[in-house]
Amino acid sequence: MRLADREGLSNRAAASRLVRAGLLTAITDGLFSSVLSVAFYHSTVTRLFQGVASTVLGKSAFDGGTATAALGVLMHVGVAFGWSAVFLLLLKRSARIRDVLRSRYGVLKVASLYGPFIWLVMSLIVIPLLLHRPPMITVRWWVQLIGHVPFVGIPIVASLAKTAPNDAAAGT
C-alpha cells in the first residue's frame, strides 16, 4: 500500500473517531449535566441548556423557550467537538501523550488530566469572558471538575487514543 493511501486511511479513521468522540462526549456530558440539574439542583433540562445559550445571548435566553434551549444544545455539541479536535491535535503532535496512553491505565491517566483541564479552561477563562463576570467556585463547580474525568475526559481520550500515529512507523 502506498504511503498516500495509508495516510488517507489514517485521516479517514481519525475523522471517524473525531465524530465518535464529539458525539459521545456531547451525549455523556449532556446526560451528566441533565441528571444533576433535574435530580440534584431541582431545575429542568430546558433551563440547563438555556443557561448554556445565555453565555452568548444574555439573560434573555431564559425567556426564549425551546428555541434557546436548542441553541444551547448546539453550543454544547460544538464545544464537545472542539475539545475533541484539540485532543486529536495534541495526540498527533505529542509523543509524551502517546507514551502515557500506551502505559497501563493510560486512557484513565490522560483523561484524569484532560477532562478537568477542559473544565478549568471553560469555567475560569471562557465562560467568565463571555459573561463579563468572575467565576463562581461552589460545590457545583467542584462536582463538575470531578465529573469531567468520566463524562468528558474518558469519552474523548478513549475514542481518539487509537488514532495516535505509530511512533516507530513515523520515525520518532
C-alpha positions as CSV (number, residue, x, y, z in Angstrom):
1,M,0.0,0.0,0.0
2,R,1.3,3.4,-0.9
3,L,2.1,6.0,1.8
4,A,-0.6,8.3,0.4
5,D,-3.1,5.5,0.7
6,R,-2.1,4.8,4.3
7,E,-2.3,8.5,5.2
8,G,-5.8,8.7,3.5
9,L,-7.0,5.7,5.6
10,S,-5.4,7.3,8.7
11,N,-7.1,10.6,8.0
12,R,-10.5,8.9,7.5
13,A,-10.0,6.8,10.6
14,A,-9.1,10.0,12.6
15,A,-12.2,11.8,11.2
16,S,-14.4,8.9,12.1
17,R,-13.0,8.7,15.6
18,L,-13.3,12.5,16.0
19,V,-17.0,12.3,15.1
20,R,-17.4,9.4,17.6
21,A,-15.5,11.4,20.3
22,G,-17.6,14.6,19.8
23,L,-20.9,12.8,19.8
24,L,-20.1,10.5,22.7
25,T,-18.8,13.4,24.8
26,A,-21.8,15.6,24.0
27,I,-24.1,12.8,25.0
28,T,-22.4,11.6,28.2
29,D,-21.7,15.2,29.4
30,G,-25.2,16.3,28.5
31,L,-26.7,13.4,30.4
32,F,-24.5,14.0,33.4
33,S,-25.4,17.7,33.5
34,S,-29.1,16.9,32.9
35,V,-29.3,14.4,35.7
36,L,-27.5,16.9,38.0
37,S,-29.9,19.7,37.0
38,V,-33.1,17.7,37.5
39,A,-32.3,15.3,40.3
40,F,-30.0,17.4,42.5
41,Y,-30.5,21.0,41.6
42,H,-34.3,20.8,41.1
43,S,-34.2,22.5,37.7
44,T,-35.0,21.4,34.2
45,V,-33.1,20.3,31.2
46,T,-34.5,23.2,29.2
47,R,-33.2,25.6,31.8
48,L,-29.8,23.9,31.8
49,F,-29.4,24.4,28.0
50,Q,-30.9,27.9,28.1
51,G,-28.1,28.6,30.6
52,V,-25.6,27.5,28.0
53,A,-27.2,29.7,25.4
54,S,-27.2,32.6,27.9
55,T,-23.4,32.8,27.6
56,V,-23.9,34.4,24.2
57,L,-27.5,35.7,24.3
58,G,-27.5,37.0,27.9
59,K,-30.3,36.6,30.4
60,S,-33.0,36.8,27.6
61,A,-32.0,33.2,26.8
62,F,-34.1,32.1,29.8
63,D,-37.2,33.6,28.2
64,G,-36.6,32.0,24.8
65,G,-38.2,28.6,25.4
66,T,-37.2,25.6,23.4
67,A,-35.5,27.7,20.8
68,T,-32.8,29.0,23.1
69,A,-32.5,25.6,24.8
70,A,-31.9,24.1,21.3
71,L,-29.3,26.7,20.7
72,G,-27.7,25.7,24.0
73,V,-27.7,22.1,22.9
74,L,-26.0,23.0,19.6
75,M,-23.4,25.1,21.5
76,H,-22.8,22.1,23.9
77,V,-22.2,19.8,21.0
78,G,-19.9,22.3,19.3
79,V,-17.8,22.6,22.4
80,A,-17.6,18.8,22.7
81,F,-16.4,18.6,19.1
82,G,-14.0,21.5,19.7
83,W,-12.3,19.9,22.7
84,S,-12.2,16.5,20.9
85,A,-10.4,18.2,18.0
86,V,-7.9,19.9,20.3
87,F,-7.1,16.5,21.9
88,L,-6.7,14.9,18.4
89,L,-4.2,17.6,17.5
90,L,-2.3,17.2,20.8
91,L,-2.3,13.4,20.4
92,K,-0.8,13.6,16.9
93,R,1.9,16.1,18.0
94,S,2.9,14.8,21.4
95,A,4.9,11.6,21.8
96,R,4.6,12.1,25.6
97,I,0.8,11.7,25.5
98,R,1.1,8.7,23.2
99,D,3.6,7.1,25.6
100,V,1.3,7.6,28.5
101,L,-1.6,6.2,26.6
102,R,0.4,3.0,25.9
103,S,1.1,2.6,29.6
104,R,-1.2,0.6,32.0
105,Y,-4.4,2.6,32.6
106,G,-3.1,5.1,30.0
107,V,-6.6,6.3,28.9
108,L,-7.6,6.9,32.6
109,K,-4.3,8.7,33.3
110,V,-4.7,11.1,30.4
111,A,-8.4,11.5,30.8
112,S,-8.0,12.4,34.5
113,L,-5.9,15.3,33.4
114,Y,-7.6,16.3,30.2
115,G,-11.2,16.3,31.5
116,P,-10.5,18.6,34.4
117,F,-8.3,20.8,32.2
118,I,-11.3,21.4,29.9
119,W,-13.4,22.4,32.9
120,L,-10.7,24.7,34.2
121,V,-10.3,26.5,30.9
122,M,-14.1,26.7,30.3
123,S,-15.1,27.8,33.8
124,L,-12.1,30.0,34.7
125,I,-11.5,31.7,31.3
126,V,-14.1,31.1,28.5
127,I,-17.3,31.5,30.4
128,P,-16.2,34.4,32.6
129,L,-15.0,36.2,29.4
130,L,-18.4,35.7,27.7
131,L,-20.4,36.6,30.8
132,H,-18.1,39.5,31.9
133,R,-18.0,38.3,35.5
134,P,-15.6,36.3,37.6
135,P,-16.2,32.6,38.1
136,M,-18.2,31.3,41.0
137,I,-16.5,28.4,42.7
138,T,-19.1,26.5,44.6
139,V,-19.9,22.9,45.4
140,R,-21.4,22.6,41.9
141,W,-18.2,23.8,40.4
142,W,-16.2,21.0,42.2
143,V,-18.8,18.4,41.1
144,Q,-18.3,19.5,37.5
145,L,-14.5,19.4,37.9
146,I,-14.6,15.8,39.1
147,G,-17.3,14.8,36.7
148,H,-15.2,15.9,33.8
149,V,-13.0,12.9,34.2
150,P,-15.6,10.2,33.5
151,F,-18.1,12.2,31.4
152,V,-15.7,14.3,29.3
153,G,-12.1,13.2,29.5
154,I,-12.7,9.4,29.1
155,P,-15.1,9.7,26.1
156,I,-12.6,12.0,24.3
157,V,-9.4,10.1,25.2
158,A,-10.8,6.6,24.7
159,S,-12.4,7.5,21.4
160,L,-9.3,9.1,20.0
161,A,-6.5,7.0,21.6
162,K,-6.2,4.6,18.7
163,T,-5.7,7.5,16.2
164,A,-2.3,8.2,17.6
165,P,0.4,7.7,15.0
166,N,2.7,4.7,15.5
167,D,5.9,6.3,16.6
168,A,8.0,3.5,15.1
169,A,6.4,4.0,11.7
170,A,6.6,7.7,12.0
171,G,10.3,7.6,12.7
172,T,10.0,9.3,16.1
